[in-house]
Amino acid sequence: MGSAVERTDEHVREYLIYRGFTNTLKHLDSEIKADKEKGFRVDKIIDQLLQFIHSFELSALKDYWLYLDRRLFCRLEDVYRSTVNKLRASLYRYYVVNTIQRGNLEKTQEFFQKQAVELQGQPEWRDWFILPFIPSPEQNPAFAPFFSRQWSDTFLVSLHNFLSVLFQCMPQPVLLSFDAEVQKTTSLTEENEQLRQLVFALQTESRDQGGGDEVVHHKLPLYVQNMDRLGDTELDLVSSQRAVSVATTPSRNFFSTFLPQGRRTPGGKAQQVTSVSSPSQTAVGRKDQPTTQSSKSKDTAQVKEAKSASCQASTSEASVSQSQHSNQPTHLRHKKIQAHEKERKELFSKPSPQLQEKKGEIGEVEPPNETSGEAPYSSSSNNRNGGAAAESVGLSAELPFIKLSQEEYGEHHSSIMHCRVDCSGRRVASLDVDGVIKVWSFNPIMQTKATIMSKSPLLSLEWATKPDRLLLLGSGVGTVRLYDTEAKKNLYEMNIDETHPRILSLACSPSGSSFVCSAAAVNRIGHSEPAHRLHVQVSGQLLLWDTKTVKQQLQFSLEPEPVAINCTAFNHNGNLLVTGAADGVIRLFDMQQYESAMSWRAHDGEVYSVEFSYDENTVFSVGEDGKFIQWNIHRCGVKQSEQVLPQDATGPFVLSGYSGYKQVQVPRGRLFTFDSEGQHVLTCSNSGGIIYKLTNGEPALESLLSLGGHKAPVVTVDWCSALDCGTCLTASMDGKIKLSTLLAQKS
């Protein structure tokens, strides 16, 4: 109990500091210093009693015991009153024995004079009044046991045990019950992990006996084999409640401890791979074997059928997912599927008046604005495969998002490099090319909270995970600053590496106080970036730092040679790290072993941006070659889908003006981001962000909605889903940031 009280006091102090209650904090500190219960620490209470005894402070000893009696002992049942009286008598005897052993007879006589009225009527004290007049009481048979070391130790242990049991039996306030809850949660988590490992081991054994095809990769630890992202029960629940357009990946054999159950899969139906390379072969430069013409035509037909009858396709997919994973009897599943299908058909056969009215409004579309390029939904120019514009009028009523409003933040005066929302969705941090950082909020009103000016050039930023008010700022001179956005001050500055001064990317671990820092050497032609990325490889380092100790923990090995890492991203629990480098290679790191698990060549040119998928079975990347690719992390270097994006979505970004003015900016920030369920992706464009839907066929992306609103190319995006309505942030080269509030239409 004492440790729980101490931790609670620290949490209360931290809360008071957070709220700015300085006077309350002063009173709390003063009362904690004068706390006679010593935070319910038994050892400290006994130390206080011994201090009074050894300093011969009889009055203080009596007062302290009376306080404990009024505060603690009086609440006990009457049956324990005799025990309290015996402990008090032993405490006084311990005091008297100490005065005689220390040779202070005056204090001995003083004790009996002051306590005569109280003790003379008690039988156990009748013989003790002659103690001051005995020459050698330690040799007297009646008093010798009390002068032994055994009696004193027994008394102190008895008093310690009595107080400990008393504190354990006391009713605790709700605030102190968290300690027991933490221990209970920890034990349950460990038990669940053991049971999960047992289930996976049994599944592996049955799969091996059945002659299943299993793929093993090099450098993979044994404890991450044979694992699926989601359990069957949760997959059934997702399939029955929400029509998914993409199924889970076919492989079930990678990163078990990294991918615990508990989040829904967006369900992406993966392309079946006909060949897998040997573990001894390198993954760099690997390409997929072409599929047969019949399978392609079949997939194309399925896509067209899904566009014409979306509700039936979604229902059939849900039923297929249920038939593969459900543990319920077959006839019960069929009944539930039929009832669900009937309900959906009735719902879509009788649209509400509001939906009909909205369909009519969206069907009569005005031509897009030539200046801003804004349109209610994307045209065929945003979809290279065509067909979307022709069918957009018919499918407009089924758009998954409605743009409610669009606001503008215009405090920057130069091109934006980074624009990130914190994990709570309360604050936004934006960085421009002039090194000015704005920390601002948009809910309930748009307001600038802090402005950060830096003498040295800034290249990257990232919100800390715990606490989320802290901001990491990477510079071009080899330093990373930790900035408190509420106190508006720098907490400390970390010197990373003088030989690699350019901090290109920062990523904070979701499960701790560490962060990954990508540092690169200076370009050989100078500090400034050229109009396009150099094909001359620049040296780089990938480092792990701790914000609490302000020390470097380790340096990752980058094979085949050190190269500049452009982008980094953690999975949801911080056990996996994916990086994209200037050599076009994606590297996946095991953050429990702190080593590279696999790597493969992903793009012709540099990798600009990487992200984990929602179910974390795949990785998405955008590169210098203009391709948006989905990679299966269970099968090293295997593509699941590929889409060629327009140049205005991948960069380099060009802004032209009058008198031949031309500004070129290479990608720095996040080029794409997903919604809360991982089914839609937001990318950049010349006129604003474009929302695509992830599909299971060709094309891999289906254009849905153009947010518009910009007069300059958008260079970075972010999607905040922490609030009731999703908010898309699109930042452009003219320093404008648009906040588009979207309302999701549930199907």
Phi, psi and omega in degrees: 000324181299318179294322178295320178297318181296316179293323178295320176301319179294321178294320178295318178298318179296321179294318180295322176295319179298320180277348181081022180274074186290321179295317177298323179295321178296316178296321179297316180296319180293321179288328176294322178295325181265014182291117180282339178277354175056037179064028182059030174267112185297319182297324179288325177295316179293322176299322179294319177297316179294327178295317177296322181292314183288337177264007177057039178263084183294316181296317179295324178296316179295317181297319181293320178293322177297323177296315178298325179294315181290325186275325188238307191291330182292343180277351181284162176289161184297337182292338181266001182295322179296324178295319178296319179295320178294321178293323177294317178297319178293325178295316178294320178296322177299322178295314182295315179300322180294322179295323180287318180295329178275358178074023181254081182291334178299317179292330177294311179296324178298322180299311182290330177293316182283331184258006185300315183297321184281326189261341188292339178270000182260125185300325185289346180256001187298318182279349185280345182289343178270000184301317181295343185258003178269129183299313182230083184294333181291345177259355179285131182301331183284330185248350184302319180301328183285344178267001181275155178291329181296319181293317181295318179294320179297320179296315182294321178293320179297317178296319179297314180295321180297314180293322180297313179296322179298314180292327179290329182272349181292142175293129184261148174291164183298327183296331182273353182283354183294329182297315178294323179294321179296315179297320179294317179296320180297316180295320178294322179296317178296319179295318178297321180295319178296317178295322179296318178297323178296317179297316180295324178295319178294320177297319179296317180297317179293324179292321178294319179293329179279000178074028180293156180274116184243138181250129179239133182253161177285151175066019179263126177294155185294329186282001178248019179270152170057067182220138173253154184291320185233152174281162183297321183297314182291325178295322175298318181296318179295317184294325183278334184265331185224131179284117182259152181253353182224139181263171182287162181292150185288337184274148181227045190216042183210141169051067183292306185289344180279337190240070180292159181283156174139355176235149183280146177271140176290347179068093176245117182289111186279149174288139180282131182264130185273344181215144178231136183288158176291149179300334181283343181279150178284147182274349184288131177083009182284141178229157180284148171281143183294143176277166181288158182293328181292321179293324178295314180296326178293317178295321179296320178295322179295321179296316180295321178296324179293326179289325183278331181220075188291322184292321180290322179294319180296320181292319179294323178295320178296322179292324177296317179297323179291319182294334180277328191242344188288147176260359183279163175299155187293317184292326177293320179295318180296321179297316180295320180294317180297318178295319179295319180294319179297319180296319180293321179296318178296322181293317182278339178283338180236078180292150180288158178302324180296320180293321178295319179296319180293323179296321177293322179294317183284332181293327178266090187261137176280153177299148181294150179291124183292332182286309184264340183073018184279137179217150179299326176214165188287148179264182183292340177294336178270356179233107187293338183273352176072174176091336183289319182291325182293329183256002186293327180293320180288330183259003186297330180290345183258014178300133183286345182229147172241127179280109183281316183202167176215122179246163183234134172252116188238035181278346178273150181241012177211176186299142180278141174256314181226147175210109187228140174263141178288170186293337179274349181076018183262329186230153177235138174242126181231140183234132177253175185290344177277359179085013179268129179247131176246128173252119188215162180239157180232002180227121006276340179232158178279123186208135177280124181267323183203150174235126183246121176252138183232135176288322179271149181295139178254138184241340185207159175209158179200139176283137173288155181277314181223116348282157186280002177275352182270146184231130177265131183236118179261133186253182176260011180239023173081027180230152173233124180257144173254115187247132176269112185285341179272315176282346179058053179206157176280128177280312174194167182235132182253128176272112187278290183199129180286329181282341178231079190277343186272110180274100187277327186210146176228141178213125181266138179289132179291345187248016181187195183260008182269159176215153180259135184235127176258117181244138182230156177285167180285143177301147185291338180269358180138183183285330186281152179280142173285177180294331177229163181292138177289140174275351173285122186292133179258135180292148181207168178225151174237115189240152176246123182240156177246126182283340179280312179273347181055046180224154175282129181274315179194170175240127181284151177273124179252111181251149007280343178208157181301131184217155180290127177267120183275327187212147181220152178202136175268158167278183193293334181250006175078010180273346178233145177228128177246139182228149173239132190243172180288343178271007178081010184257136172261131180241135179247122185251138173274110186277358171270327177260350180056050178212162180285125179275322178195162176207151179204153177283122188255324187221155171276098188115197185280155172266123185267323187206137178225147177209149171284149172288172183296318180276354175063023171268345181225168178231135176256145181215152173233133184234182181294337179281002177079015183258141173252110191236141174253126184245140177272117182281351175278339179229105191301124175076014181262125178278141171257330176200160181211139181217132176272122181264155174298158182297328181289354177263342184241343180084178359297148185267135185236131176237115181256150181218200181284160176058033177075014179293135181212125179242130181240133181227128176279154181297136177235311184272195182286125183269342178209156180206158185252162173281184187293338182249005174070019182259345181228149184231140179252128181235175181272162172198176182289333185249356181149179180287151177237131179260126177247160172252132177287128182246178181251009183223213178249123001282165180286337180238136176245116184293131184243310191211133174256122183283326176063195175097352184252148175252000179226159182300137175279131186248343178204151184223162173205154184228114181260123179242016182286337182264179182297319178252138179289145180235121177262130178250126177233124184244138188240178184284346177269011177084005181267139176238123180258135175249109180257117180271124184246146174248121181280131176264115181284132179271000000 
